[in-house]
């Protein structure tokens, strides 16, 4: 897997994935940013959310669950001193579908966060990762 990050202006960067997709990242205004993109640490959270959501959706569909909607709301805290690593991350899954079974949802989330989602497992090296879910 490869990626490239190029300086665009001030502290604004364009990230290009190995598959050719682009994303803009910008620093905070107090450091010269102009709010032209997400902060790099926000991108880590989005990546984590996408990774675990992918796992959960895939497992639920394989388990013959009819899923119409899945979102993951992420709240985090970071250390106050450098390196300001994540110290706490909470994932809240919001799922909507037809006759969704709680035991299958719990199993999919546990498998994702403990075995399959490499982003979650990596971030759990510095942060306490917790999760919850609701069926809409």
C-alpha positions as a printed NumPy array, in Angstrom:
array([[  0.   ,   0.   ,   0.   ],
       [  1.331,   3.431,  -0.914],
       [  0.246,   7.036,  -0.572],
       [  1.675,  10.473,  -1.33 ],
       [  1.158,  13.728,   0.549],
       [  1.967,  16.999,  -1.234],
       [  2.115,  20.504,   0.201],
       [ -0.51 ,  22.698,  -1.512],
       [ -0.114,  25.974,   0.413],
       [  0.693,  27.204,   3.924],
       [ -0.115,  24.051,   5.967],
       [ -2.62 ,  22.589,   3.507],
       [ -1.778,  19.198,   2.003],
       [ -3.259,  16.959,  -0.659],
       [ -3.116,  13.255,   0.072],
       [ -3.262,  10.847,  -2.828],
       [ -3.99 ,   7.196,  -2.157],
       [ -2.328,   4.365,  -4.024],
       [ -5.615,   3.891,  -5.873],
       [ -5.61 ,   7.515,  -7.051],
       [ -8.142,   9.089,  -4.712],
       [ -7.438,  12.544,  -3.319],
       [ -8.193,  14.162,   0.011],
       [ -7.352,  17.624,   1.344],
       [ -5.951,  18.071,   4.848],
       [ -5.319,  21.403,   6.517],
       [ -3.839,  22.516,   9.797],
       [ -5.568,  24.656,  12.403],
       [ -5.934,  28.383,  11.77 ],
       [ -3.555,  29.242,  14.617],
       [ -0.848,  27.349,  12.703],
       [ -1.538,  28.935,   9.322],
       [ -4.401,  26.704,   8.163],
       [ -7.408,  28.046,   6.308],
       [ -9.898,  25.257,   7.105],
       [ -9.671,  23.859,   3.572],
       [ -9.79 ,  20.242,   4.734],
       [ -9.925,  17.936,   7.692],
       [ -7.112,  17.762,  10.184],
       [ -4.762,  14.782,   9.783],
       [ -5.823,  13.324,  13.143],
       [ -9.473,  13.615,  12.093],
       [ -8.548,  11.578,   9.03 ],
       [ -7.246,   8.826,  11.308],
       [-10.631,   8.697,  13.048],
       [-12.483,   8.649,   9.731],
       [-10.228,   5.847,   8.507],
       [-10.899,   3.878,  11.66 ],
       [-14.649,   4.427,  11.305],
       [-14.59 ,   3.356,   7.667],
       [-12.529,   0.269,   8.453],
       [-14.809,  -1.006,  11.206],
       [-18.013,  -0.04 ,   9.362],
       [-16.82 ,  -2.044,   6.347],
       [-16.218,  -5.079,   8.554],
       [-19.562,  -4.826,  10.336],
       [-21.581,  -4.314,   7.143],
       [-19.8  ,  -7.184,   5.391],
       [-20.287,  -9.588,   8.308],
       [-23.944,  -8.68 ,   8.804],
       [-24.686,  -9.194,   5.114],
       [-22.884, -12.553,   5.174],
       [-25.066, -13.389,   8.19 ],
       [-28.143, -12.695,   6.031],
       [-29.066,  -9.525,   7.875],
       [-30.959,  -7.018,   5.728],
       [-29.13 ,  -3.775,   6.404],
       [-30.239,  -0.414,   4.991],
       [-28.087,   1.982,   6.968],
       [-24.919,   1.913,   9.016],
       [-23.11 ,   4.869,  10.508],
       [-20.388,   5.067,  13.119],
       [-20.18 ,   8.125,  15.344],
       [-16.731,   8.526,  16.855],
       [-15.769,  10.528,  19.942],
       [-12.193,  10.756,  21.1  ],
       [ -9.809,  12.328,  23.564],
       [ -6.124,  13.003,  23.058],
       [ -3.177,  13.4  ,  25.383],
       [ -2.524,  17.007,  26.359],
       [  1.238,  16.793,  25.747],
       [  3.127,  15.763,  22.599],
       [  2.845,  13.328,  21.09 ],
       [ -0.859,  13.988,  21.435],
       [ -1.934,  10.416,  20.818],
       [ -5.517,   9.306,  21.178],
       [ -6.153,   8.14 ,  24.734],
       [ -9.86 ,   7.321,  24.465],
       [-12.027,   6.485,  21.452],
       [-15.698,   5.547,  21.566],
       [-17.433,   4.087,  18.521],
       [-21.229,   4.264,  18.406],
       [-22.78 ,   2.223,  15.6  ],
       [-26.222,   3.224,  14.331],
       [-27.851,   0.485,  12.266],
       [-31.124,   0.317,  10.402],
       [-32.544,  -2.686,   8.617],
       [-35.188,  -5.354,   8.608],
       [-35.435,  -7.639,  11.657],
       [-31.826,  -7.034,  12.666],
       [-30.651,  -9.472,  15.346],
       [-28.783,  -7.954,  18.284],
       [-26.584, -11.023,  18.794],
       [-25.338, -10.845,  15.191],
       [-24.646,  -7.117,  15.502],
       [-22.714,  -7.604,  18.744],
       [-20.688, -10.436,  17.235],
       [-19.844,  -8.419,  14.105],
       [-18.761,  -5.387,  16.141],
       [-16.656,  -7.506,  18.51 ],
       [-14.965,  -9.347,  15.644],
       [-14.242,  -6.085,  13.87 ],
       [-12.822,  -4.232,  16.864],
       [-10.883,  -7.191,  18.292],
       [ -9.739,  -9.166,  15.248],
       [-10.269,  -7.671,  11.777],
       [-10.136,  -3.858,  11.809],
       [ -6.434,  -3.093,  11.663],
       [ -7.065,   0.633,  12.203],
       [ -8.97 ,   0.017,  15.446],
       [ -6.426,  -2.495,  16.681],
       [ -3.536,  -0.097,  15.93 ],
       [ -5.185,   2.85 ,  17.665],
       [ -6.061,   0.62 ,  20.631],
       [ -2.321,   0.445,  21.367],
       [ -2.555,   3.967,  22.859],
       [ -6.288,   4.527,  23.351],
       [ -8.974,   2.777,  25.323],
       [-11.453,   1.836,  22.593],
       [-15.063,   1.233,  23.568],
       [-18.191,   0.747,  21.529],
       [-21.951,   0.776,  21.657],
       [-24.718,   0.405,  19.114],
       [-28.349,   1.105,  18.496],
       [-30.851,  -0.357,  16.089],
       [-32.931,   2.364,  14.485]])
